[in-house]
């Protein structure tokens, strides 16, 4: 098993993520902008 660590550049202080909408576990649409001002963690991993 290999472990790959990547160092990411520090984001700009005024960096703004692009808005997108996805359904939640209840089937309701939720937008990233719904959480403006909150710290969130996005887990977009996929298992094949």
LOGU-302641 format. One line per field, with one value per residue: residue number from 1; x, y, z of N, C-alpha, C, O, CB in turn. Coordinates in Angstrom, 1 decimal, decimal comma, padded with zeros to 4 digits, always signed. Each point is the difference from the previous one (the first is absolute). Glycine has a CB too. Example, Ala and Ser with C-alpha at 12.3 -4.5 7.8 and 13.67 -1.06 7.14 Angstrom:
! residues 2
seq	(1	2)
npx	(+013,2	+001,5)
npy	(-005,7	+002,3)
npz	(+007,8	-001,9)
capx	(-000,9	+000,9)
capy	(+001,2	+001,1)
capz	(+000,0	+000,0)
cpx	(+000,9	-000,8)
cpy	(+001,2	+001,1)
cpz	(+000,0	+000,8)
opx	(+001,0	+000,5)
opy	(+000,0	+001,1)
opz	(+000,7	+000,1)
cbpx	(-002,9	+000,7)
cbpy	(-001,2	-001,7)
cbpz	(+000,5	-002,3)
END
This chain:
! residues 48
seq	(1	2	3	4	5	6	7	8	9	10	11	12	13	14	15	16	17	18	19	20	21	22	23	24	25	26	27	28	29	30	31	32	33	34	35	36	37	38	39	40	41	42	43	44	45	46	47	48)
npx	(+000,8	+001,6	-000,4	-000,5	+001,0	-001,4	+001,9	-003,2	+001,9	-000,8	-003,0	+001,1	-000,5	-002,1	-000,1	-003,1	+000,1	-000,9	-002,7	+000,2	-003,1	+001,1	-003,0	+000,8	-000,1	-002,8	+000,9	+001,2	+001,5	+002,4	+000,8	+002,8	-002,2	-001,0	+002,9	+000,0	+002,2	+000,9	+003,1	-001,5	+001,9	-000,8	+000,1	+000,6	+000,8	-001,0	+000,1	+000,9)
npy	(-001,2	+002,2	+001,8	+001,9	+002,1	+001,9	+002,2	+001,0	+002,4	+000,8	-000,3	+002,8	+000,6	-000,3	-003,6	+000,8	-003,5	+000,8	+000,5	-003,3	-000,3	-002,9	-000,9	+000,7	-002,9	+001,6	-000,5	+003,1	+000,9	+000,0	+002,8	-000,9	+002,2	-001,9	+001,0	+003,6	-000,5	-003,3	-000,5	-001,7	-002,3	+000,2	-003,3	+000,7	-003,3	-001,2	-002,7	-000,7)
npz	(+000,0	-002,0	+002,7	-002,9	+002,6	-002,4	+001,8	-000,7	-000,9	+003,1	-001,7	-000,8	+003,2	-002,4	-000,3	-001,0	+000,2	-003,1	+001,7	-000,2	+000,6	+001,4	+000,2	+003,1	+000,2	-001,3	-003,3	+001,1	-002,8	+002,4	-001,8	+001,0	+000,7	+002,5	+001,3	-000,6	+002,5	-000,1	+000,3	-002,7	+000,6	-003,4	+001,2	-003,5	+001,5	-002,7	+001,9	-003,3)
capx	(-000,8	+000,8	-000,6	+000,5	-000,4	+000,2	+000,0	-000,9	+000,3	-001,0	-001,0	+000,0	-001,0	-001,2	-000,4	-001,4	-000,3	-001,2	-001,3	-000,6	-001,2	-000,1	-001,1	+000,5	-000,5	-001,5	-000,4	-000,1	+001,1	+000,8	+001,0	+001,2	-000,3	-000,9	+000,9	+000,9	+000,5	+000,3	+001,1	-000,5	+000,9	-000,6	+000,6	-000,4	+000,7	-000,7	+000,5	-000,3)
capy	(+001,2	+001,2	+001,2	+001,1	+001,3	+001,1	+001,3	+001,0	+001,4	+000,7	+000,8	+001,4	+000,3	+000,4	-001,0	-000,3	-001,2	+000,1	-000,6	-001,1	-000,6	-001,4	-000,5	-000,5	-001,4	+000,0	+000,3	+001,4	+000,7	+000,9	+000,8	+000,4	+001,4	-000,2	-000,1	+001,1	+000,4	-001,2	-000,9	-001,3	-001,0	-000,7	-001,3	-000,3	-001,3	-001,0	-001,3	-000,8)
capz	(+000,0	-000,1	+000,5	-000,7	+000,7	-000,9	+000,7	-000,8	+000,2	+000,9	-000,8	+000,2	+001,1	-000,6	-001,0	+000,0	-000,7	-000,9	+000,6	-000,6	+000,7	-000,1	+000,9	+001,3	+000,2	+000,0	-001,4	-000,2	-000,6	+000,9	-000,7	+000,8	+000,5	+001,2	+001,1	+000,0	+001,4	+000,9	-000,4	-000,3	-000,6	-001,1	-000,3	-001,4	-000,4	-000,7	+000,1	-001,2)
cpx	(+000,9	-000,8	+000,6	-000,5	+000,4	-000,1	-000,8	+000,5	-001,1	-000,9	+000,1	-001,1	-001,4	-000,5	-001,5	-000,2	-001,2	-001,2	-000,4	-001,1	+000,0	-001,2	+000,6	-000,7	-001,5	-000,5	-000,2	+001,2	+000,7	+001,1	+001,1	-000,3	-000,9	+000,8	+001,0	+000,4	+000,3	+001,2	-000,6	+001,1	-000,7	+000,8	-000,5	+000,7	-000,9	+000,6	-000,4	+000,1)
cpy	(+001,2	+001,2	+001,2	+001,3	+001,1	+001,3	+001,0	+001,4	+000,6	+000,8	+001,5	+000,3	+000,3	-001,1	-000,4	-001,3	+000,2	-000,7	-001,2	-000,6	-001,5	-000,5	-000,6	-001,4	+000,0	+000,4	+001,5	+000,6	+000,9	+000,6	+000,3	+001,4	+000,0	+000,1	+001,1	+000,5	-001,2	-000,7	-001,3	-001,0	-000,8	-001,3	-000,4	-001,3	-000,9	-001,4	-000,9	-001,4)
cpz	(+000,0	+000,5	-000,7	+000,7	-001,0	+000,8	-000,9	+000,3	+000,9	-000,9	+000,3	+001,0	-000,6	-001,0	+000,2	-000,9	-000,9	+000,6	-000,8	+000,9	-000,2	+000,9	+001,3	+000,1	+000,1	-001,4	-000,2	-000,5	+001,1	-000,8	+001,0	+000,6	+001,3	+001,3	+000,1	+001,4	+000,9	-000,6	-000,3	-000,6	-001,0	-000,2	-001,3	-000,5	-000,7	+000,2	-001,2	+000,3)
opx	(+001,0	-001,2	+001,2	-001,2	+001,0	-000,9	+000,4	+000,3	-001,2	+000,4	+000,3	-001,0	-000,9	-000,9	-000,4	+000,3	-001,0	+000,2	+000,1	-000,1	+000,2	-000,3	+001,1	-000,6	-000,6	-001,2	-000,4	+001,1	-000,7	+000,7	-000,2	+000,5	-000,1	-000,5	+001,1	-000,9	+000,6	+000,3	-000,7	+001,0	-001,0	+001,2	-001,2	+000,3	-001,2	+001,3	-001,2	-000,3)
opy	(+000,1	+000,1	+000,1	+000,2	+000,1	+000,2	+000,2	+000,3	-000,3	+000,7	+000,4	-000,7	-000,3	+000,3	-000,2	+000,0	+000,8	-001,0	+000,0	+000,3	-000,5	+000,7	-000,6	-000,5	-001,1	+000,0	+000,4	-000,4	+000,8	-000,7	+000,1	+000,2	+001,0	+000,2	-000,1	+000,2	+000,3	+000,1	-000,6	+000,5	-000,6	+000,0	-000,5	-000,1	+000,0	+000,0	-000,1	-000,8)
opz	(+000,8	-000,1	+000,0	+000,2	-000,6	+000,8	-001,2	+001,2	-000,1	-000,8	+001,1	+000,1	+000,7	-000,8	+001,2	-001,1	+000,3	+000,6	-001,2	+001,1	-001,2	+001,0	-000,1	-000,9	-000,1	-000,2	-001,1	+000,3	+000,6	-000,7	+001,2	+001,2	+000,7	+001,1	+000,6	+000,8	+001,0	-001,2	+000,8	-000,4	+000,3	-000,2	-000,1	-001,2	+000,2	+000,0	-000,2	-000,9)
cbpx	(-002,9	+002,3	-001,6	+001,2	-000,6	-000,1	+001,8	-002,3	+002,4	+001,3	-001,8	+001,8	+002,9	+001,5	+002,8	-001,0	+001,9	+001,4	-000,8	+002,3	-001,5	+002,8	-002,6	+000,9	+002,7	+001,2	-000,6	-002,7	-000,4	-001,3	-001,4	+001,1	+000,4	-001,1	-001,4	-000,1	-001,9	-002,7	+002,4	-003,2	+002,3	-002,0	+001,4	-000,8	+002,8	-002,1	+001,2	+001,2)
cbpy	(-001,3	-001,0	-001,2	-001,5	-001,1	-001,5	-000,7	-001,9	+000,5	-000,6	-002,4	+001,2	+001,2	+002,1	-000,7	+002,5	-002,2	+001,1	+002,3	-000,8	+002,7	-000,9	+000,1	+002,8	+000,6	+000,7	-002,7	+000,5	-000,9	-000,8	+000,9	-001,6	-000,2	-001,5	-002,4	+000,5	+001,8	-000,3	+001,8	+000,6	+000,4	+002,1	-000,1	+002,6	+000,3	+001,7	+000,3	+002,5)
cbpz	(+000,4	-001,9	+002,3	-002,4	+002,9	-002,8	+002,4	-001,2	-002,2	+002,7	-001,2	-002,5	+000,6	+001,1	-001,2	+001,5	+001,6	-002,5	+002,0	-002,3	+000,9	-001,4	-001,9	+001,9	+001,4	+002,6	+001,0	+001,6	-002,9	+002,7	-002,8	-002,6	-003,0	-002,5	-000,7	-003,1	-001,3	+001,8	+000,6	-000,1	+001,9	-001,0	+002,6	+000,7	+001,7	-001,7	+002,8	-000,5)
END
